[in-house]
Amino acid sequence: MKIAILQTDNLPYDKAKLSLLIQNAKKNGASLIVLPEYVLNRFFKELEKTPLSFIKNQTNHQIKHLKHLAQIYNITIIAPIVRILNNKKYKVIAKIDKNARYYYQQVFIPYPHWNEEKYFDKKRDFPLIFINEGIKFGIMFGFESHIENFWRYFSEKRVDCVLIPSVGTFNSNKRWLEILKTKAFLNHIYVIRANRIGSFKEWDFYGKSFAISPEGEIINILGNKEEIGIIEVDKNRIKEARKEWRFKFLEKSIKHF
């Protein structure tokens, strides 16, 4: 199957642009689309100063529009968004096709200059796993990919492809590449990272979204402009990597620690 990365800037209330991007992805054969973080809502530093009523209205508008597009183009959309429920702020990834399912982020950025841990409310959840065209997908947020528990969970569930919406900045792309190449290789899975472009004050979001094969090789990497990347995920390639390297089989053979 083919997956599209929609590498884009902020898209609040922009029906025409989002519709065109999804239409182009569908024309290129994609049946699933991944958006970066903070493109359907304002960036985090702006959200801190935004009334909850505005965020709630914006999110409701975006979800309604995404459901409409998913039905028109018969496509699955993976979209990070901020939900407001009972005046609580949740950062979620929506999986939208005929319906909407949500994964609630579990681990947040806790740093003084970017403190999502303090801002967002928390709801215990497990990473969202689903099957599309015979491929088993797992979803987590960019920051969560640093936490080994998520990779162990996906490994235990025999996930084939991990989708990672992100919002990378501060020249961190090389670190992202090295971490996710290693995770893809050791787990024999595809890893697809969708990263935002644009800027907020002096913060530049550099794009460079990428896809990595089950052998840990980069199979597609985008630039730093608005772009659509198309990645073909092959179940047979996953099976061959697992058969050749057998890391998970060998891991199970160790019983004493």
Buried (B, 14 or more C-beta within 10 A) or exposed (E): BBBBBBBBBBBEEBEEEBBEBBBBBBEEEBBBBBBBBBBBBBBBBEBEEEEEEBBBEBBEBBBEBBBEBBEEBEBBBBBBBBBBEEEEBBBBBBBBBEEBEBBBBBBBBEEEEBBBEEBBBBBEEEBBBBEBEEBBBBBBBBBBBEEEEBBEBBBEEEBBBBBBBBBBBEEBBEEBBEBBBEBBBBBBBBBBBBBBBBEBEEBBBBBBBBBBBBBBEEBBBBEBEBBBBBBBBBBEBBEBBBEEBEBBEEEEEEEEE
